[in-house]
């Protein structure tokens, strides 16, 4: 399979001669912006929770990462060729961060624990990937005379050392994930690798929108595409776990919930490269491309995983814990119990009965999922803080204060979290204690507050159309897809986000 060098940068392969206005949105919806209309084409007819479906999702996100890594190597080399040390360092910083994420992705096949059973086995071979071959070509091109090219730049020692350090880091990380993914034995027969991962569709998903050479929009999309692909797989496992819990099968529920949690760890980790690498300058360079969109418009993550699947699972497991606690054949309990009492009784009697023990393990996995979702929401606060700033800085979809809007979304989710009873039963909830560091960070005298105010002013000045809701941003956010925009949002609207 061959892909043109132009497509590796994500330019418009079907409209190469059309001039692009880089000051206007490139997509009309969040789904289109992130290439999520390809997700259905990446799925298969197999049932949710199937081993083949899960592992295919892992190798699909690796393919997305490989195309982005090849792009960053190519751009870093081009920057060095033209004497642009700043861009080269930015590209290699992004590359190192995405490589670190790939190291975590590389551990997934072993961590997921899909042991081969019987004679039906085969081997996944990562080097059949077209993207990994493009990555190798890009590395070889970058490395050719790289030392001499860097010497010609006459960089200060600190910048030279930074470039060399980044090269050492990403180079070694590549050897780690390559070893983990190179040849993985699986409990099913493999078809052609490219067909299996839908390599052509993955490439289209990565490059289907026009990308400005000077931006990191491709990587911004990559770090949304990886969570969306894994979120779709995790949703399947959460669905199976919920159905198994309702039918009284804790072991199937536990195994599928454990897989969903392992994938959710990578979903959370996918935020880190954006937090660490997407500077306010980089974000402002791509902001007008994004149109009236928001991550809250994600059906797979926002609506299904964070709301529907999570709520249904907690309801099913808590209901079964009450049934188990009231079953005289399993636990000698009072005639009626609360959810908290039932969960504690299950923990108390887990050594007496295998089914009771199974539901106790399921409760532990729910706590793990609860913590991961909490960390995901908390980490998301970095994005408006880092890239928009504070004050009355509007979001793309019109929230009058983007940072406060995301904060209120997180608080609303915490108030209506269906796992609150589980947290309380296990005595792991936070208690009301003073938080002097947090209190200081939120005070007007902290540097953080001053930087947020300064960045907010910069953003408002740079994007008057977003602030005044004029031009491309005069339209309203699609019905039912806006996050909490004002402090007076009704409880009904807040409930939509978290229930």
Secondary structure, DSSP 8 states (H G I E B T S, - for coil): ----HHHHTT--SSSTTS---TTS-S-SSHHHHTTGGGHHHH--SS-TT-HHHHHHHHHHHHHHHHHHHHHHHHHHHHHHHTT-HHHHHHHHHHHHHHHHHHHHHHTHHHHHT----TT--EEEEGGG-HHHHHHHHHHHHHHTTHHHHHHHTT--HHHHHHHHHHHHHHHHHHHHHHHHHSEEEESS----HHHHHTHHHHHHHHHSS---TT--HHHHHHHHHHHHHHHHHHHHHHHHHHHHHHTT-HHHHHHHHHHHHHHHHHHHHHHHHHHHH--HHHHHHHHGGG-S--GGG-IIIIIIIIIIIHHHHHHHHHHHHHHHHH-TTT----S---HHHHHHHHHHTTTT-HHHHHHHHHHHHHHHHHHHHHHHHHHHHHHHHHHT-SSS---TT--SSHHHHHHHHHHHHHHT-TTHHHHHHTT-S------HHHHHHTSTTSHHHHHHHHHHHHHHHH-HHHHHT-GGG-S---TT-----STT--HHHHHHHH-
